[in-house]
Structures are given as structure tokens and as C-alpha cells.
Amino acid sequence: MSRETEKQRWQRNFADLLQELRVAQTGVQILFAFLLTLPFSAGFTKVTNFQKDAYVVSLLAAAAATAMIISPVAFHRALFRQGRKPELVRFAHRMATGGLAFMLVSMVSAVLLITDFILDRPIALLLSTVTGLWFLTFWVLLPFVRRNWGDDDDDEDDDSPVGQGD
């Protein structure tokens, strides 16, 4: 069984990151588009100051997530054919992580906005907290707990860039 070269590994890591970013990018763009249209809906005039604040937090977090998740594309364009794939992979990894954090804030804030609009505030806060914990469970806790899956498999060392927990 042949081992991949370091260059091939960086190429594979970059391709893997791009696939992950495509999924996240679609989700954050849909959320951002929804948030951009919300103030123009008829019922938005009835929101409270608290709901407006939740909306602004959600909107700005979605904008930040969008910028961070798309930024590796611009970075790639700037570094194209310069042989700087390791730098690009490290940057894309950081941007994806930051983008997911902003997406979490945006999603929880959007849930808070909507549930506070249709339900009593204590229930809205409870449901938003549960939503945040749910996302943290799947995006942080489970990956952290299971980060050593396959440690016995020396042939597969593919999920993180060199120097990022390999």
C-alpha cells in the first residue's frame, strides 16, 4: 500500500475542507437570505425591542459566518499556483471553525427571535438554550469526545491539517 506524499496530503485536506465549506456555505446563505428579507414582512412591525436586538445579532452573525466560510475561496484565488497549500489549508480550517461559531450564534438568535415572537419569553429562552446545546453537542462535544476514533488505524490520518492535531 503506497503512502501519499505531503503535497498529496495537503491537496486532499484542501479538497476535504472545500467539501465541508460547500455544505456550510449553503446553510448559512439560506439563513442569511431569510434574515435579509424578514424586516420587509408584514408582521415585522410588531416585534419588540428585544426581538429587534435578537434579529440584529442573528443578522450580523450570519453576515460574519458568510464572510468567514466564503473567505477561503478568495484566499485561494490570491494564492493560486504559488505552492502555498499548507498555508491555505490552515487558513481555511480557521475560517471554517470561526464561520461555524458565527453560524451557531445566528441560528440560536434566529430561533430566539421566532420563538419569542410566537411564544412566551421563558419558553422562548428555554427552547433557544436547548437549540444551542443541541448544536454544541453535535458540533463540539461529540467531535471532541470522538476525536481519537481510528487511532489504531495508522493508514488513515486524514481529518486535520498537519500541525492541527495530527
N, C-alpha and C positions, 0 to 999 in steps of 0.2 A: 504494500500500500504506500503510495507516494505522499509525502508531506508537502503542503503548499509553501511557497516562498513567502517571505514577509510582504513583498509587494502584492502577491495574490491575496494574502490575508487582509491587507488594507482595502483592496478592491472589494472583497466580499463583505467586509464590515461596512463599507460605504454603501454598497448595494442594499444590505440589510437595513441600515438606517433610513435610506430613501424609501423603502417599502413601508416602514413603520411611520415615517412622516407623511406619506400619502394618506394613510388611514386617519391619522390625527388631523391632518390638514382639512380633509373633507368634513369631519365633525365640527371643527372649530369654525369653518367658513359657514356652515349651515346655521350654527348658533349665532354667529356674528350677524349674518343676514337677517335672522329673525329679530335680533335686538335692534338692528338699524331701522326696521320697519315698525317696531312696536309703538313709538311715540305718535305715529300717524294713524293709529287705530282709534276708533270712536271711544272706546272705554278708557283710554289712557288719561283723559282729562279728569277722571275720578280718582286717580291714585293719590295716596297720602305722601307727605314729605319723606317718611320712612321708606315707602315703596320707590319713590324717585331716587333716593340715595342707593337703595339696593340695585336699581336699574343702572345707575351711573357706574357703580362698582362692577357690575356684570359686563356692561358695555366696554369699559376701559380694560378690564381683564381679558375679554375676548379679543380686543384690538392688540393687546400685548402678546397674547398667545398666538394670534395670527402672524404677527411680525416675527416672533421667535421661531415658529415652526416653518415659515417660508424662508427665513434668512439663510439656511444652508444652500438654497438654490442660488441666491445672489453671491454668496461666498464662493461657491463652486465656479460660477461664471468668472469671478475675479481671479481665481487661481487656476483656471483651466489650463491644462498641459504644462504646468510648472513643476510637476513632480512633488507636490506638497499634500499628497493624500493623507498622511498621518495627521497633519495639522487640520485638514478639512474634517476628518472623522472625529477628532477630539472636539472641534468647534460644534459640529452637528450634534454630537452627543449632549453637550452642554445646552445647546439651544432647544433640543427636543425635551430635555428634562425641565428646563425653565418654562417652555411652552405648555407642557402638561400641567405644571403647577398653576400657571395662569388660567388654563382651561378649567381646572378644578374649581378655582375661585369663581370663575364666571358661571359655571354650571350650578354651583351651590347658591350663588347670588340670584341666578335666574329662578331657581326653584323657590327661594325665599320670596322673591318678588311675586311670583304667581300664586304660591300658596297663601301668602299674606293678603293678597287681593281677594281670594275666594274663601278663605277660612279665618278663624280667629288667630290672632298673633301667636299665642302659646303653641298652638298646634302647628302653625307655620314654622316656628323656630324649631320645634321638635322634628318635624319632617325634614327640614333643611339640615339639621345636625345629623340625622340618620343618613341622609344623602351624602353628606361629606364623609362620614365614617365608612359608608359603603364604598365610595370611590377610593378612599385611603386604604381600605382593606385589599382591594384588587390592584391598585397601582403602586402601593408602597409595602404594606405588611406582607402579603403573600410572596411578592418577588424577593423581599428581604429574607423571609423565613426559608424560602426555597432556593436561595441563591447558589447553594452548593449542589444542586441536582446534577448528577452525572460526573461528580468529581472523580469517580473511579474510571471513567471513560477518557483516557489520555488522548484519544484520536480526535475528540471533539472539544475544541477550545475556541468557540466562535462567537460568543454573545457580547463581548465587550472589547473595546479598543485596547491595544497594548498600553499598559500603564494605567488602565481604568478598572482594576480589579481582576486582571487575568491571573 
